[in-house]
Amino acid sequence: QVQLVESGGGLVQAGGSLRLSCVASGSAAGINVMGWYRQTPGKQRELVAAISSDESTTNYADSVQGRFTISRDNAKNTIYLQMNSLKPEDTAVYYCNAHTITTNYRFLEVWGQGTLVTVSS
């Protein structure tokens, strides 16, 4: 089974930048779409950005379009989220997500433990 570990969260002032990383490890027949979600207390987890396995297709939430960039390095089993022009409303726990195919060829959605991003005004 795949495990996901996020890093790169922290405290930043409004207008600043952060880069999140998510490394996938473990055994799988394949990893398809990967993405970043975020969640604040009392709200549902929402999709921030997603990227296809061949990096050809990306998708962004309207609220981050033009400010955030998702990328993927399959050689390193890693995805990134470059976050620029951060706003206080971007404050959340950010979770890495992967749609995987297990070694016995079952579909399995995997989540990381989350990393906290705090944007001060």
N, C-alpha and C positions, 0 to 999 in steps of 0.2 A: 504494500500500500504506500501511496505517496504521502509525504509530510511536507507542509509548507511553513516556512519561517520568515516572518517579515522583519524588517529593520529600517531605520532611518527616520522614525517619528521624533517629535520633540516640540519645543516651544520656539515660535518665530513671531516676529512682529508683522503686522499687516503690511502687505506689499512685498514681503520677502519670499524666499523660495525654500523648498525642501525636496529631497529625492528619496522616495521609498523604494526598497528592494524586497523581492520575495524569491527565496530559493526553494526549489522543489527537490526533494531527495526521496530515496526509497525505490521500490520496484513497481513498474507498471508496463503494460503493453504499449501505452501511449498517453500523451497528454494533449487534449484538444484546446478548446478555448480557455484562456486564463483571464482573470480580471481583478479589479479592485472595487470593493464595496466600502461604504462607511455607515456608521450608526452613531446617533446621539441618544442620550437617555430619553425614554418615552416615545421614541420614533422607530419606525421600521428601518431595517437595513436597506440601503439604496445602492443601486449600481452607479459607480463613478465612471469607470472605463473598462473596456474589454478588448482583447486582441485575439485574432485567430491563430491557429497553430503555425501557419506559414507566414505570419506577420503581414499578410496582405490586406487584412480588414481590421479596422478599429471602430469602436463605438464609444461615444462620450455622452454623459448627462449634459443637458443644456446648460446647467449651472456652472460647468467647468470647461465647456467648449472654448477653445482658444487660449486657455490658461494652463491646462494640464495636458501632458503628453504621455501616453503609455507606449512602452517598447518591450522587446523581448529578445533574449539571447538564448537560443535553443542549445547552443554548445555548452552553456553554463547552467541550463535549466533554471533560468532566472527571468523574472519580469521586473520592470521598473515603472515608477510613476513620478515623472518630473512635474512638480507643482510650482507654478510661478504666480506672481501677483496674488498671493494668498489673502483671503479675507477672513474676518472673525467667524463668519458663518461656515467656513470650511473646517472649523474645529469639530473633531469627531475621532472615534476609533476607526481606523482603516484596516480592512480585512482583505487578505489575498484569497482568491478562489480559483479552483482548477477543476475542469471537467476531465476526468481520467478514464482510461480503460484499464481494468485490473489485469493481472497476469492470467486470470482465468476468464478473461474477455467479458467482464461485466462493466457496465457504466457506473461510475462512482464520483460524486461531487465531494470535493475536499476543501476544507477551510483552514486558514492559518489562525493563530491565536490573537492576532490584532496588534496594531501599534497605534499609540495615541499621538494625534497631531493637535496642537493647541496654537491658535493664532490670536495674538493679543492686539487690541486696538490702540 
